[in-house]
Structure formats: structure tokens, C-alpha cells
Amino acid sequence: MSPVTVALVEDHALVRQAFRHMLEGDPRIKVVAEGSTGLDAVELAQRHHPDVILLDMVMPEMNGIEAAHRIRQIDPRIRLMILSMYSDELYVRQALRAGVRGYVLKGVLDLDLAHAVLTVAEGQTYLSPGAAAVLAEVVQDGREAAADDPYERLTPRERQILQMVAEGHSNKEIAQLLEISPKTVAIHRTNLMQTLDIHSTAKLALYAVKKGLVKPE
């Protein structure tokens, strides 16, 4: 039987190395690729089409949730898992809507990451205990909450630019990273600010922190 192929995307090299060690201790799993940003995750999905991709929740350039949305468009057969320090409703809700099949808390001392990956690879859902109760509530009321959230009306590109603005990138820098024109960036930026009814960069940054798109300073 062929091993489950895995791509591991985590922006801290030492943490990524530790997770890789956990996974490679099981002969049923083969780590085929690594990355450190959400853009890496999308590229790895296109190149390798692994069985499972593990995504850090908060990463530079594109967070794990947005990467999950993109990857599902590329290959819906890929199983997605989120690696997160957070178990509160906001993060679990976003992961659920993005189509992830596993939500793993990094701080769990007895974490069996290989078991979690194998569970998800079989088409089942794996939840760390701290996220399970929250997820049950999200399933019950997710649709109603989504309808009232202007963030849900942003396009994937607008969400990506929101995160990059909050990270401190200028329009010119964003244009270079995304390989689009500064004028296009400015249009997206104006549109997302109108949708969110937020009209300053400082307030956009605060909003992005509350949404879990970037880490608080």
C-alpha cells in the first residue's frame, strides 16, 4: 500500500522540523514537500497534488484559511488540515467554511500528528479536543453568522491584499509579490475598505488581527 503523501506548510522552521519528525516516524506517511507561506502551499498543491496538506493558520502573504480556499479550487481531492495555536470560535468557523478536514492545536502535549493525518487521509474529520466542542456549535449556527459578516463578501484577492496591507506592505510591494499592477492593487484596496466600512490602514491592521489574518505584535 502506498504511503500517504503530505505537504507541510509552517512558517517557523524549527516547528516545521518537529512536525516533520513526528510524521516521518510513521512508515505509512511520506512528507513530499515543505513550505513557509500560504503562497508556498498553493504552489505545492499545483506541483505535487499530495494526499494531505497541513497548513499553519497564520502565515506571511496568505494565511492558512485563504490558502485552503485556493487549494480546494486547484484540487478538491486534497485533504486539508489546519495547524493552529487558537481554539476559539472565529478560527474554527473560518476553517470549517474553507473545507478543512482537520483542526490540530499545536500546544497539545500528547499530539499524535501522524494519527491525525491518517484519519483525515481516510476521508474522516480529526479535531483536537479543544476545538471539537466549538466546531459542533459552528455547524449549528454557521450559516446565520456568515450572512452578517462583511468579510465573507470579500473576494479571495481582496482578502489576500487585506492581509498584506496589515503586514505593512505598500501597494507597490504587494503588486510585485502578486505580479499585478499597483493600480489593480489600489482598486482592490479601495473595494475592500468600502465593503468593510474601514477607511484607514491602522484600522485595517487591527481588523486583520481580530480576524486572525496576522499575528498581533
C-alpha positions in Angstrom: 0.0 0.0 0.0 1.4 3.4 -1.0 2.2 5.8 1.8 0.0 8.9 2.4 1.8 11.9 0.8 1.9 15.1 2.8 3.0 18.7 2.2 3.8 20.6 5.4 3.5 24.4 5.4 4.5 26.2 8.6 6.4 29.5 8.8 8.6 28.6 11.7 11.4 26.3 10.6 12.0 24.6 13.9 8.3 23.9 14.4 8.1 22.6 10.9 11.1 20.3 11.5 9.5 19.0 14.7 6.2 18.2 12.8 8.1 16.5 10.0 9.9 14.3 12.6 6.5 13.3 14.1 5.2 12.4 10.6 8.2 10.6 9.3 8.2 8.3 12.4 5.3 6.5 10.8 6.1 4.4 7.7 2.6 5.0 6.4 3.3 8.7 5.7 5.7 10.3 3.3 6.4 14.1 3.5 6.9 15.1 -0.1 7.2 18.9 0.2 7.6 21.8 2.7 6.8 25.5 2.6 6.6 28.5 4.9 3.8 30.7 3.4 0.3 30.4 2.1 1.6 31.1 -1.4 4.0 28.2 -1.0 1.1 26.0 -0.1 -0.8 26.9 -3.3 2.3 26.2 -5.4 2.9 22.9 -3.7 -0.7 21.8 -4.3 -0.2 22.6 -8.0 3.1 20.9 -8.3 2.7 17.8 -6.0 -1.0 17.2 -5.5 -0.4 15.4 -2.2 -3.0 13.5 -0.3 -2.9 15.9 2.6 -1.6 19.4 3.2 -1.0 20.7 6.7 -1.4 24.5 6.9 -0.3 26.8 9.6 -3.2 29.1 10.5 -1.2 32.4 10.4 1.5 32.8 7.8 3.0 35.6 5.8 1.5 36.8 2.5 -1.5 34.4 2.7 -3.0 32.8 5.8 -3.9 29.1 6.0 -7.6 29.7 5.6 -7.2 31.6 2.3 -4.7 29.0 1.1 -7.2 26.3 1.8 -9.8 28.1 -0.4 -7.3 28.3 -3.2 -6.2 24.7 -2.9 -9.7 23.4 -3.0 -10.1 25.2 -6.3 -6.9 23.6 -7.6 -7.7 20.1 -6.5 -10.7 19.3 -4.3 -9.3 15.8 -3.7 -6.5 17.1 -1.5 -7.4 16.8 2.2 -6.6 19.9 4.3 -5.6 20.3 7.9 -5.1 23.5 9.9 -2.3 23.7 12.5 -3.2 26.4 15.0 -2.5 27.9 18.4 -6.1 29.0 18.7 -9.2 27.1 19.5 -11.7 30.0 19.7 -14.8 30.1 17.5 -13.5 32.6 15.0 -10.7 30.4 13.8 -12.6 27.1 13.8 -15.5 28.7 12.0 -13.3 30.0 9.2 -11.6 26.6 8.9 -14.9 24.8 8.6 -16.0 27.2 5.8 -12.8 26.7 4.0 -13.4 23.0 3.7 -10.6 21.7 6.0 -11.0 18.2 7.4 -8.7 18.5 10.4 -8.0 21.2 13.0 -5.0 20.5 15.2 -3.9 22.5 18.1 -0.1 22.9 18.3 0.0 23.2 22.1 -1.4 19.8 22.8 1.3 17.8 24.6 0.1 14.4 23.6 -0.5 15.3 20.0 -0.3 12.3 17.7 0.1 14.1 14.4 0.6 11.0 12.3 -2.7 9.6 13.6 -4.5 12.9 12.8 -3.1 12.9 9.2 -4.0 9.3 8.6 -7.5 9.9 9.9 -8.0 12.9 7.5 -6.4 11.0 4.6 -9.2 8.3 5.0 -11.8 11.0 4.5 -12.7 11.4 8.2 -12.6 14.5 10.3 -10.0 15.0 13.0 -10.4 17.6 15.7 -8.2 18.4 18.7 -10.4 18.1 21.8 -10.2 21.8 22.4 -11.7 22.5 19.0 -14.3 19.8 18.9 -16.9 21.5 21.1 -16.5 24.8 19.3 -16.9 23.1 15.9 -20.2 21.5 17.0 -21.6 24.9 17.7 -20.3 26.3 14.5 -22.1 23.6 12.5 -25.3 24.6 14.1 -25.2 28.4 13.6 -22.6 28.9 10.8 -24.9 30.0 8.0 -26.6 32.7 10.1 -23.3 34.1 11.3 -21.8 34.1 7.8 -24.6 36.1 6.3 -23.9 39.0 8.7 -20.2 39.2 8.2 -18.9 41.6 5.6 -15.6 39.8 5.5 -17.5 36.9 3.7 -18.3 39.3 0.9 -14.6 40.0 0.1 -13.1 38.2 -2.9 -10.1 35.9 -2.3 -7.8 38.5 -3.8 -9.2 41.3 -1.6 -8.7 39.1 1.5 -5.1 38.4 0.4 -4.4 42.1 -0.1 -6.1 42.9 3.3 -3.6 40.6 5.0 -0.6 42.1 3.1 -1.7 45.6 3.9 -2.0 44.7 7.6 1.6 43.2 7.4 2.8 46.6 6.4 3.3 46.2 2.6 2.9 49.1 0.3 0.8 48.9 -2.8 4.0 48.7 -4.9 5.3 45.9 -2.8 2.0 44.0 -3.0 1.9 44.5 -6.7 5.4 43.0 -7.0 4.6 40.0 -4.8 1.3 39.2 -6.6 2.6 40.1 -10.1 -0.1 42.6 -10.8 -0.1 46.3 -11.3 -0.1 48.9 -8.5 -3.3 50.3 -10.0 -5.0 47.0 -9.6 -3.9 46.7 -6.0 -5.2 50.2 -5.3 -8.6 49.2 -6.8 -8.8 46.1 -4.7 -7.8 48.0 -1.6 -10.5 50.7 -2.2 -13.1 48.0 -2.8 -12.3 46.0 0.4 -12.2 49.2 2.5 -15.7 50.1 1.2 -17.0 46.6 1.8 -15.7 46.6 5.4 -16.5 50.2 6.0 -13.0 50.8 7.3 -11.1 53.8 5.9 -7.6 53.8 7.4 -4.6 51.5 7.3 -4.3 51.4 11.1 -7.9 50.2 11.4 -7.4 47.7 8.6 -4.5 46.2 10.5 -6.5 46.0 13.8 -9.3 44.3 11.9 -6.9 41.8 10.3 -5.6 40.9 13.8 -9.1 40.3 15.1 -9.8 38.1 12.1 -6.7 36.1 12.7 -5.1 37.0 9.4 -2.0 38.3 11.1 -0.4 37.8 14.5 -0.7 40.7 17.0 2.6 42.5 17.7 
